[in-house]
Amino acid sequence: MTDKIEREKRVVEKMIRIFCHHHHNTASAELCDDCDRLLDYCRMRLDRCPKGELKSSCRKCEIHCYSPLMKQKIKAVMRYAGPRMILYHPVDALRHMISELK
């Protein structure tokens, strides 16, 4: 596994946890079943990313790996959790903003 893929997995997990905690009233250390399935799906897609270490953000990628339903779910998570990452996980948020500029 590449460091970049592992970092992406950690960030997406943090984002899903923020979303789940605020939308599904779960404890910050827990996920509801739906969010847990989404996290598993995201991890699986990242593990199978054909670009590996050379991957850009999924938003910029020309290969669309996610099913339409899961794409819709992760977009909702990112729309909500993305702006809040600067409060909860500032280092990850700044790293992501910098990588988006590349």
MOPAC internal coordinates of N, CA, C and O (Angstrom, degrees):
PM7 1SCF
backbone

  N    0.0000 0     0.00 0     0.00 0    0    0    0
  C    1.4480 1     0.00 0     0.00 0    1    0    0
  C    1.5267 1   109.55 1     0.00 0    2    1    0
  O    1.2310 1   121.03 1   -37.57 1    3    2    1
  N    1.2824 1   115.64 1   142.43 1    3    2    1
  C    1.4527 1   119.34 1  -179.46 1    5    3    2
  C    1.5252 1   110.54 1   -87.38 1    6    5    3
  O    1.2310 1   121.33 1   -23.94 1    7    6    5
  N    1.3190 1   115.06 1   156.06 1    7    6    5
  C    1.4640 1   119.65 1   178.15 1    9    7    6
  C    1.5207 1   111.25 1   -63.08 1   10    9    7
  O    1.2310 1   120.39 1   140.76 1   11   10    9
  N    1.3307 1   116.85 1   -39.24 1   11   10    9
  C    1.4555 1   120.97 1  -178.74 1   13   11   10
  C    1.5303 1   110.86 1   -63.50 1   14   13   11
  O    1.2310 1   120.20 1   136.61 1   15   14   13
  N    1.3107 1   117.23 1   -43.39 1   15   14   13
  C    1.4638 1   121.51 1   179.28 1   17   15   14
  C    1.5256 1   109.73 1   -64.98 1   18   17   15
  O    1.2310 1   120.15 1   136.31 1   19   18   17
  N    1.3184 1   117.32 1   -43.69 1   19   18   17
  C    1.4713 1   120.65 1   179.17 1   21   19   18
  C    1.5295 1   110.96 1   -62.97 1   22   21   19
  O    1.2310 1   120.42 1   140.04 1   23   22   21
  N    1.3192 1   116.80 1   -39.96 1   23   22   21
  C    1.4643 1   120.60 1   178.15 1   25   23   22
  C    1.5342 1   109.71 1   -64.27 1   26   25   23
  O    1.2310 1   120.31 1   137.64 1   27   26   25
  N    1.3273 1   117.01 1   -42.36 1   27   26   25
  C    1.4708 1   121.09 1   177.81 1   29   27   26
  C    1.5250 1   110.77 1   -60.86 1   30   29   27
  O    1.2310 1   120.39 1   139.02 1   31   30   29
  N    1.3192 1   116.86 1   -40.98 1   31   30   29
  C    1.4704 1   120.34 1   178.21 1   33   31   30
  C    1.5248 1   110.96 1   -61.63 1   34   33   31
  O    1.2310 1   120.41 1   136.42 1   35   34   33
  N    1.3283 1   116.81 1   -43.58 1   35   34   33
  C    1.4680 1   120.15 1   179.80 1   37   35   34
  C    1.5281 1   111.20 1   -64.08 1   38   37   35
  O    1.2310 1   120.39 1   138.79 1   39   38   37
  N    1.3277 1   116.86 1   -41.21 1   39   38   37
  C    1.4640 1   120.54 1  -178.98 1   41   39   38
  C    1.5220 1   110.68 1   -67.33 1   42   41   39
  O    1.2310 1   119.86 1   134.98 1   43   42   41
  N    1.3179 1   117.86 1   -45.02 1   43   42   41
  C    1.4647 1   119.63 1  -179.76 1   45   43   42
  C    1.5318 1   110.15 1   -64.32 1   46   45   43
  O    1.2310 1   120.06 1   145.08 1   47   46   45
  N    1.3160 1   117.49 1   -34.92 1   47   46   45
  C    1.4649 1   119.77 1   176.59 1   49   47   46
  C    1.5272 1   110.45 1   -64.10 1   50   49   47
  O    1.2310 1   120.44 1   136.76 1   51   50   49
  N    1.3140 1   116.77 1   -43.24 1   51   50   49
  C    1.4691 1   120.15 1   178.68 1   53   51   50
  C    1.5254 1   110.62 1   -60.96 1   54   53   51
  O    1.2310 1   120.78 1   137.91 1   55   54   53
  N    1.3217 1   116.12 1   -42.09 1   55   54   53
  C    1.4570 1   120.22 1  -179.51 1   57   55   54
  C    1.5297 1   111.40 1   -65.70 1   58   57   55
  O    1.2310 1   120.49 1   137.26 1   59   58   57
  N    1.3093 1   116.68 1   -42.74 1   59   58   57
  C    1.4658 1   120.41 1   178.95 1   61   59   58
  C    1.5236 1   109.96 1   -64.85 1   62   61   59
  O    1.2310 1   119.99 1   141.55 1   63   62   61
  N    1.3270 1   117.62 1   -38.45 1   63   62   61
  C    1.4709 1   120.26 1   178.44 1   65   63   62
  C    1.5291 1   111.29 1   -63.90 1   66   65   63
  O    1.2310 1   119.88 1   137.99 1   67   66   65
  N    1.3250 1   117.84 1   -42.01 1   67   66   65
  C    1.4708 1   120.82 1   177.29 1   69   67   66
  C    1.5235 1   109.66 1   -60.33 1   70   69   67
  O    1.2310 1   120.87 1   130.93 1   71   70   69
  N    1.3189 1   115.94 1   -49.07 1   71   70   69
  C    1.4665 1   121.43 1  -179.07 1   73   71   70
  C    1.5239 1   111.19 1   -60.02 1   74   73   71
  O    1.2310 1   120.30 1   130.66 1   75   74   73
  N    1.3154 1   117.04 1   -49.34 1   75   74   73
  C    1.4652 1   122.03 1  -176.87 1   77   75   74
  C    1.5255 1   110.86 1   -63.18 1   78   77   75
  O    1.2310 1   120.64 1   135.81 1   79   78   77
  N    1.3065 1   116.39 1   -44.19 1   79   78   77
  C    1.4641 1   120.89 1  -179.55 1   81   79   78
  C    1.5264 1   110.91 1   -59.22 1   82   81   79
  O    1.2310 1   120.17 1   138.05 1   83   82   81
  N    1.3276 1   117.28 1   -41.95 1   83   82   81
  C    1.4638 1   120.98 1  -176.68 1   85   83   82
  C    1.5236 1   114.06 1   -84.47 1   86   85   83
  O    1.2310 1   119.74 1   152.45 1   87   86   85
  N    1.3298 1   118.11 1   -27.55 1   87   86   85
  C    1.4641 1   120.54 1  -177.60 1   89   87   86
  C    1.5256 1   114.15 1   -99.88 1   90   89   87
  O    1.2310 1   120.46 1   153.11 1   91   90   89
  N    1.3019 1   116.72 1   -26.89 1   91   90   89
  C    1.4694 1   119.90 1  -175.31 1   93   91   90
  C    1.5216 1   112.62 1  -118.76 1   94   93   91
  O    1.2310 1   121.04 1  -169.65 1   95   94   93
  N    1.3355 1   115.62 1    10.35 1   95   94   93
  C    1.4702 1   122.51 1   175.90 1   97   95   94
  C    1.5188 1   113.42 1    52.43 1   98   97   95
  O    1.2310 1   120.68 1  -136.75 1   99   98   97
  N    1.3137 1   116.30 1    43.25 1   99   98   97
  C    1.4614 1   120.27 1   176.98 1  101   99   98
  C    1.5221 1   108.94 1   -95.91 1  102  101   99
  O    1.2310 1   120.91 1   -20.00 1  103  102  101
  N    1.3206 1   115.87 1   160.00 1  103  102  101
  C    1.4629 1   120.34 1   172.77 1  105  103  102
  C    1.5258 1   107.44 1   -66.79 1  106  105  103
  O    1.2310 1   120.06 1   -27.12 1  107  106  105
  N    1.3112 1   117.49 1   152.88 1  107  106  105
  C    1.4682 1   120.00 1  -176.09 1  109  107  106
  C    1.5291 1   112.44 1   -62.42 1  110  109  107
  O    1.2310 1   119.81 1   157.61 1  111  110  109
  N    1.3144 1   117.96 1   -22.39 1  111  110  109
  C    1.4633 1   120.94 1   179.82 1  113  111  110
  C    1.5275 1   112.31 1   -90.21 1  114  113  111
  O    1.2310 1   120.05 1   177.19 1  115  114  113
  N    1.3338 1   117.51 1    -2.81 1  115  114  113
  C    1.4661 1   121.31 1  -176.44 1  117  115  114
  C    1.5221 1   110.52 1  -119.52 1  118  117  115
  O    1.2310 1   121.18 1   -20.69 1  119  118  117
  N    1.3211 1   115.36 1   159.31 1  119  118  117
  C    1.4571 1   122.13 1   172.77 1  121  119  118
  C    1.5239 1   108.57 1  -127.74 1  122  121  119
  O    1.2310 1   120.62 1   -33.78 1  123  122  121
  N    1.3271 1   116.41 1   146.22 1  123  122  121
  C    1.4621 1   119.60 1   172.70 1  125  123  122
  C    1.5323 1   107.47 1   -70.74 1  126  125  123
  O    1.2310 1   120.41 1   -11.61 1  127  126  125
  N    1.3159 1   116.83 1   168.39 1  127  126  125
  C    1.4689 1   120.22 1  -177.59 1  129  127  126
  C    1.5277 1   112.23 1   -60.69 1  130  129  127
  O    1.2310 1   120.26 1   138.90 1  131  130  129
  N    1.3310 1   117.11 1   -41.10 1  131  130  129
  C    1.4651 1   120.79 1  -178.87 1  133  131  130
  C    1.5288 1   111.06 1   -64.08 1  134  133  131
  O    1.2310 1   120.17 1   134.59 1  135  134  133
  N    1.3125 1   117.29 1   -45.41 1  135  134  133
  C    1.4681 1   120.78 1   179.25 1  137  135  134
  C    1.5259 1   111.39 1   -69.29 1  138  137  135
  O    1.2310 1   120.03 1   146.79 1  139  138  137
  N    1.3124 1   117.54 1   -33.21 1  139  138  137
  C    1.4608 1   121.20 1   177.00 1  141  139  138
  C    1.5330 1   110.10 1   -65.12 1  142  141  139
  O    1.2310 1   120.37 1   139.16 1  143  142  141
  N    1.3315 1   116.91 1   -40.84 1  143  142  141
  C    1.4670 1   120.57 1   176.78 1  145  143  142
  C    1.5294 1   110.65 1   -65.19 1  146  145  143
  O    1.2310 1   120.66 1   139.67 1  147  146  145
  N    1.3325 1   116.35 1   -40.33 1  147  146  145
  C    1.4655 1   120.01 1   178.37 1  149  147  146
  C    1.5289 1   109.98 1   -62.32 1  150  149  147
  O    1.2310 1   120.02 1   136.32 1  151  150  149
  N    1.3208 1   117.56 1   -43.68 1  151  150  149
  C    1.4643 1   121.06 1   178.95 1  153  151  150
  C    1.5263 1   110.90 1   -62.10 1  154  153  151
  O    1.2310 1   120.09 1   135.43 1  155  154  153
  N    1.3156 1   117.43 1   -44.57 1  155  154  153
  C    1.4736 1   120.54 1   177.44 1  157  155  154
  C    1.5257 1   110.99 1   -59.59 1  158  157  155
  O    1.2310 1   120.80 1   137.54 1  159  158  157
  N    1.3153 1   116.07 1   -42.46 1  159  158  157
  C    1.4603 1   121.16 1   179.82 1  161  159  158
  C    1.5315 1   110.36 1   -62.83 1  162  161  159
  O    1.2310 1   120.40 1   133.62 1  163  162  161
  N    1.3302 1   116.85 1   -46.38 1  163  162  161
  C    1.4688 1   121.04 1   179.70 1  165  163  162
  C    1.5244 1   111.16 1   -61.10 1  166  165  163
  O    1.2310 1   120.49 1   137.16 1  167  166  165
  N    1.3054 1   116.68 1   -42.84 1  167  166  165
  C    1.4650 1   120.27 1   178.51 1  169  167  166
  C    1.5259 1   110.78 1   -61.82 1  170  169  167
  O    1.2310 1   120.61 1   136.47 1  171  170  169
  N    1.3392 1   116.44 1   -43.53 1  171  170  169
  C    1.4553 1   120.76 1  -179.69 1  173  171  170
  C    1.5359 1   110.12 1   -62.39 1  174  173  171
  O    1.2310 1   120.30 1   136.05 1  175  174  173
  N    1.3212 1   117.03 1   -43.95 1  175  174  173
  C    1.4606 1   120.68 1  -179.74 1  177  175  174
  C    1.5328 1   110.36 1   -64.31 1  178  177  175
  O    1.2310 1   120.07 1   139.48 1  179  178  177
  N    1.3224 1   117.47 1   -40.52 1  179  178  177
  C    1.4655 1   120.26 1   177.74 1  181  179  178
  C    1.5245 1   111.39 1   -65.88 1  182  181  179
  O    1.2310 1   120.29 1   140.81 1  183  182  181
  N    1.3260 1   117.04 1   -39.19 1  183  182  181
  C    1.4663 1   120.27 1   177.27 1  185  183  182
  C    1.5247 1   111.40 1   -60.66 1  186  185  183
  O    1.2310 1   120.64 1   147.25 1  187  186  185
  N    1.3195 1   116.38 1   -32.75 1  187  186  185
  C    1.4657 1   121.33 1  -176.48 1  189  187  186
  C    1.5262 1   113.19 1   -98.34 1  190  189  187
  O    1.2310 1   119.78 1  -169.47 1  191  190  189
  N    1.3030 1   118.03 1    10.53 1  191  190  189
  C    1.4623 1   121.22 1  -177.80 1  193  191  190
  C    1.5275 1   109.29 1   -60.34 1  194  193  191
  O    1.2310 1   120.14 1   -58.78 1  195  194  193
  N    1.3385 1   117.35 1   121.22 1  195  194  193
  C    1.4651 1   119.84 1  -178.44 1  197  195  194
  C    1.5297 1   113.22 1   -68.91 1  198  197  195
  O    1.2310 1   120.21 1   161.15 1  199  198  197
  N    1.3196 1   117.21 1   -18.85 1  199  198  197
  C    1.4686 1   120.01 1  -178.35 1  201  199  198
  C    1.5204 1   112.89 1   -86.80 1  202  201  199
  O    1.2310 1   120.16 1   161.13 1  203  202  201
  N    1.3242 1   117.30 1   -18.87 1  203  202  201
  C    1.4588 1   120.96 1   177.42 1  205  203  202
  C    1.5126 1   113.26 1    54.51 1  206  205  203
  O    1.2310 1   120.50 1    50.33 1  207  206  205
  N    1.3092 1   116.64 1  -129.67 1  207  206  205
  C    1.4628 1   123.06 1  -176.90 1  209  207  206
  C    1.5290 1   112.41 1   -63.67 1  210  209  207
  O    1.2310 1   119.99 1   158.02 1  211  210  209
  N    1.3146 1   117.63 1   -21.98 1  211  210  209
  C    1.4654 1   121.83 1  -178.34 1  213  211  210
  C    1.5264 1   113.07 1   -88.38 1  214  213  211
  O    1.2310 1   120.14 1  -175.51 1  215  214  213
  N    1.3156 1   117.34 1     4.49 1  215  214  213
  C    1.4600 1   120.11 1  -175.03 1  217  215  214
  C    1.5164 1   112.14 1   -66.49 1  218  217  215
  O    1.2310 1   122.20 1   -34.68 1  219  218  217
  N    1.3180 1   113.39 1   145.32 1  219  218  217
  C    1.4606 1   120.47 1   171.22 1  221  219  218
  C    1.5231 1   106.03 1   -92.64 1  222  221  219
  O    1.2310 1   120.33 1     9.47 1  223  222  221
  N    1.3155 1   116.98 1  -170.53 1  223  222  221
  C    1.4591 1   117.05 1   173.90 1  225  223  222
  C    1.5238 1   107.41 1   -68.81 1  226  225  223
  O    1.2310 1   120.49 1   -28.62 1  227  226  225
  N    1.2959 1   116.67 1   151.38 1  227  226  225
  C    1.4647 1   120.73 1  -178.32 1  229  227  226
  C    1.5285 1   110.72 1   -59.44 1  230  229  227
  O    1.2310 1   120.66 1   147.50 1  231  230  229
  N    1.3204 1   116.35 1   -32.50 1  231  230  229
  C    1.4614 1   121.07 1  -179.97 1  233  231  230
  C    1.5289 1   111.44 1   -61.33 1  234  233  231
  O    1.2310 1   120.17 1   145.74 1  235  234  233
  N    1.3170 1   117.28 1   -34.26 1  235  234  233
  C    1.4608 1   122.05 1  -177.92 1  237  235  234
  C    1.5297 1   113.34 1   -91.60 1  238  237  235
  O    1.2310 1   119.97 1   172.60 1  239  238  237
  N    1.2988 1   117.67 1    -7.40 1  239  238  237
  C    1.4682 1   121.90 1  -172.90 1  241  239  238
  C    1.5291 1   111.34 1   -75.03 1  242  241  239
  O    1.2310 1   121.03 1   -38.22 1  243  242  241
  N    1.3324 1   115.63 1   141.78 1  243  242  241
  C    1.4616 1   120.27 1   177.37 1  245  243  242
  C    1.5311 1   112.18 1   -83.35 1  246  245  243
  O    1.2310 1   120.10 1   168.10 1  247  246  245
  N    1.3168 1   117.41 1   -11.90 1  247  246  245
  C    1.4618 1   122.41 1   176.84 1  249  247  246
  C    1.5275 1   106.96 1   -97.21 1  250  249  247
  O    1.2310 1   120.10 1   -59.55 1  251  250  249
  N    1.3116 1   117.42 1   120.45 1  251  250  249
  C    1.4644 1   120.34 1  -178.58 1  253  251  250
  C    1.5234 1   109.24 1  -100.98 1  254  253  251
  O    1.2310 1   120.87 1   -79.17 1  255  254  253
  N    1.3352 1   115.94 1   100.83 1  255  254  253
  C    1.4591 1   122.90 1  -173.57 1  257  255  254
  C    1.5239 1   113.61 1   -84.54 1  258  257  255
  O    1.2310 1   120.28 1   153.00 1  259  258  257
  N    1.3170 1   117.07 1   -27.00 1  259  258  257
  C    1.4607 1   120.58 1  -172.70 1  261  259  258
  C    1.5219 1   111.33 1   -82.44 1  262  261  259
  O    1.2310 1   120.92 1   -36.22 1  263  262  261
  N    1.3346 1   115.84 1   143.78 1  263  262  261
  C    1.4661 1   119.96 1   172.40 1  265  263  262
  C    1.5275 1   107.45 1   -66.90 1  266  265  263
  O    1.2310 1   119.67 1   -23.46 1  267  266  265
  N    1.3298 1   118.23 1   156.54 1  267  266  265
  C    1.4741 1   119.65 1  -178.52 1  269  267  266
  C    1.5346 1   113.62 1   -55.58 1  270  269  267
  O    1.2310 1   119.76 1   139.27 1  271  270  269
  N    1.3286 1   118.05 1   -40.73 1  271  270  269
  C    1.4630 1   120.80 1  -179.77 1  273  271  270
  C    1.5252 1   111.17 1   -65.38 1  274  273  271
  O    1.2310 1   120.30 1   133.21 1  275  274  273
  N    1.3244 1   117.03 1   -46.79 1  275  274  273
  C    1.4586 1   120.26 1  -178.92 1  277  275  274
  C    1.5259 1   111.03 1   -69.00 1  278  277  275
  O    1.2310 1   120.03 1   146.58 1  279  278  277
  N    1.3182 1   117.54 1   -33.42 1  279  278  277
  C    1.4559 1   121.10 1   176.27 1  281  279  278
  C    1.5303 1   109.81 1   -62.88 1  282  281  279
  O    1.2310 1   120.83 1   137.66 1  283  282  281
  N    1.3090 1   116.01 1   -42.34 1  283  282  281
  C    1.4681 1   121.18 1   177.95 1  285  283  282
  C    1.5284 1   110.68 1   -62.55 1  286  285  283
  O    1.2310 1   120.40 1   137.27 1  287  286  285
  N    1.3288 1   116.84 1   -42.73 1  287  286  285
  C    1.4699 1   121.01 1  -179.51 1  289  287  286
  C    1.5241 1   111.80 1   -65.66 1  290  289  287
  O    1.2310 1   120.21 1   134.30 1  291  290  289
  N    1.3325 1   117.21 1   -45.70 1  291  290  289
  C    1.4652 1   118.83 1  -177.04 1  293  291  290
  C    1.5263 1   110.68 1   -70.80 1  294  293  291
  O    1.2310 1   120.07 1   149.86 1  295  294  293
  N    1.3231 1   117.47 1   -30.14 1  295  294  293
  C    1.4636 1   119.73 1   175.66 1  297  295  294
  C    1.5270 1   110.59 1   -64.37 1  298  297  295
  O    1.2310 1   120.41 1   139.09 1  299  298  297
  N    1.3384 1   116.82 1   -40.91 1  299  298  297
  C    1.4667 1   120.41 1   178.13 1  301  299  298
  C    1.5284 1   110.25 1   -63.53 1  302  301  299
  O    1.2310 1   120.60 1   138.60 1  303  302  301
  N    1.3241 1   116.46 1   -41.40 1  303  302  301
  C    1.4630 1   121.15 1   178.20 1  305  303  302
  C    1.5283 1   109.72 1   -61.51 1  306  305  303
  O    1.2310 1   120.55 1   132.04 1  307  306  305
  N    1.3063 1   116.56 1   -47.96 1  307  306  305
  C    1.4696 1   120.36 1  -176.20 1  309  307  306
  C    1.5234 1   112.14 1   -68.52 1  310  309  307
  O    1.2310 1   120.52 1   143.07 1  311  310  309
  N    1.3278 1   116.62 1   -36.93 1  311  310  309
  C    1.4672 1   119.57 1   177.19 1  313  311  310
  C    1.5228 1   110.78 1   -61.37 1  314  313  311
  O    1.2310 1   120.72 1   140.94 1  315  314  313
  N    1.3337 1   116.23 1   -39.06 1  315  314  313
  C    1.4645 1   119.97 1  -179.49 1  317  315  314
  C    1.5274 1   111.47 1   -79.74 1  318  317  315
  O    1.2310 1   120.66 1   127.72 1  319  318  317
  N    1.3251 1   116.34 1   -52.28 1  319  318  317
  C    1.4660 1   120.67 1  -170.93 1  321  319  318
  C    1.5269 1   113.25 1   -79.25 1  322  321  319
  O    1.2310 1   119.88 1   151.65 1  323  322  321
  N    1.3180 1   117.83 1   -28.35 1  323  322  321
  C    1.4616 1   120.85 1  -177.45 1  325  323  322
  C    1.5200 1   113.60 1   -51.52 1  326  325  323
  O    1.2310 1   119.70 1   124.16 1  327  326  325
  N    1.3388 1   118.18 1   -55.84 1  327  326  325
  C    1.4698 1   119.12 1   179.92 1  329  327  326
  C    1.5267 1   113.29 1   -64.55 1  330  329  327
  O    1.2310 1   119.80 1   155.17 1  331  330  329
  N    1.3100 1   117.99 1   -24.83 1  331  330  329
  C    1.4599 1   121.67 1  -178.35 1  333  331  330
  C    1.5266 1   112.71 1   -84.82 1  334  333  331
  O    1.2310 1   120.43 1   166.64 1  335  334  333
  N    1.3192 1   116.79 1   -13.36 1  335  334  333
  C    1.4697 1   120.29 1  -179.95 1  337  335  334
  C    1.5264 1   111.16 1   -60.38 1  338  337  335
  O    1.2310 1   120.05 1   146.37 1  339  338  337
  N    1.3177 1   117.50 1   -33.63 1  339  338  337
  C    1.4665 1   120.42 1  -179.04 1  341  339  338
  C    1.5314 1   110.76 1   -62.54 1  342  341  339
  O    1.2310 1   120.18 1   151.62 1  343  342  341
  N    1.3297 1   117.27 1   -28.38 1  343  342  341
  C    1.4684 1   121.48 1   178.03 1  345  343  342
  C    1.5225 1   112.35 1   -83.57 1  346  345  343
  O    1.2310 1   120.73 1   138.59 1  347  346  345
  N    1.3315 1   116.21 1   -41.41 1  347  346  345
  C    1.4652 1   120.78 1  -174.20 1  349  347  346
  C    1.5254 1   113.59 1   -89.59 1  350  349  347
  O    1.2310 1   120.61 1   142.99 1  351  350  349
  N    1.3183 1   116.44 1   -37.01 1  351  350  349
  C    1.4718 1   121.48 1  -176.55 1  353  351  350
  C    1.5391 1   108.55 1  -141.09 1  354  353  351
  O    1.2310 1   120.02 1  -108.40 1  355  354  353
  N    1.3402 1   117.56 1    71.60 1  355  354  353
  C    1.4780 1   120.44 1  -172.70 1  357  355  354
  C    1.5248 1   114.46 1   -61.39 1  358  357  355
  O    1.2310 1   119.49 1   143.67 1  359  358  357
  N    1.3069 1   118.57 1   -36.33 1  359  358  357
  C    1.4751 1   120.24 1  -178.76 1  361  359  358
  C    1.5279 1   109.89 1   -65.37 1  362  361  359
  O    1.2310 1   120.54 1   134.17 1  363  362  361
  N    1.3232 1   116.57 1   -45.83 1  363  362  361
  C    1.4640 1   120.06 1   178.22 1  365  363  362
  C    1.5166 1   111.05 1   -63.22 1  366  365  363
  O    1.2310 1   120.19 1   140.13 1  367  366  365
  N    1.3130 1   117.23 1   -39.87 1  367  366  365
  C    1.4663 1   121.28 1  -179.77 1  369  367  366
  C    1.5252 1   110.64 1   -63.75 1  370  369  367
  O    1.2310 1   120.15 1   134.60 1  371  370  369
  N    1.3082 1   117.31 1   -45.40 1  371  370  369
  C    1.4657 1   120.98 1   179.52 1  373  371  370
  C    1.5297 1   111.52 1   -65.75 1  374  373  371
  O    1.2310 1   120.90 1   138.79 1  375  374  373
  N    1.3137 1   115.88 1   -41.21 1  375  374  373
  C    1.4785 1   119.98 1   177.99 1  377  375  374
  C    1.5271 1   109.56 1   -60.56 1  378  377  375
  O    1.2310 1   120.37 1   138.30 1  379  378  377
  N    1.3247 1   116.90 1   -41.70 1  379  378  377
  C    1.4651 1   120.55 1   179.81 1  381  379  378
  C    1.5240 1   111.19 1   -65.88 1  382  381  379
  O    1.2310 1   120.46 1   136.61 1  383  382  381
  N    1.3361 1   116.72 1   -43.39 1  383  382  381
  C    1.4704 1   120.12 1   179.59 1  385  383  382
  C    1.5325 1   110.85 1   -60.75 1  386  385  383
  O    1.2310 1   120.44 1   139.34 1  387  386  385
  N    1.3079 1   116.77 1   -40.66 1  387  386  385
  C    1.4574 1   121.04 1   179.32 1  389  387  386
  C    1.5277 1   110.48 1   -66.45 1  390  389  387
  O    1.2310 1   120.55 1   137.38 1  391  390  389
  N    1.3308 1   116.56 1   -42.62 1  391  390  389
  C    1.4681 1   119.39 1  -179.56 1  393  391  390
  C    1.5274 1   111.66 1   -66.94 1  394  393  391
  O    1.2310 1   120.10 1   150.57 1  395  394  393
  N    1.3321 1   117.41 1   -29.43 1  395  394  393
  C    1.4665 1   120.71 1   178.01 1  397  395  394
  C    1.5261 1   111.64 1   -69.07 1  398  397  395
  O    1.2310 1   120.30 1   154.47 1  399  398  397
  N    1.3169 1   117.03 1   -25.53 1  399  398  397
  C    1.4597 1   120.56 1  -179.82 1  401  399  398
  C    1.5242 1   112.32 1   -75.19 1  402  401  399
  O    1.2310 1   120.74 1   158.38 1  403  402  401
  N    1.3128 1   116.20 1   -21.62 1  403  402  401
  C    1.4794 1   120.91 1  -177.74 1  405  403  402
  C    1.5155 1   111.17 1   -73.57 1  406  405  403
  O    1.2310 1   120.10 1   180.00 1  407  406  405

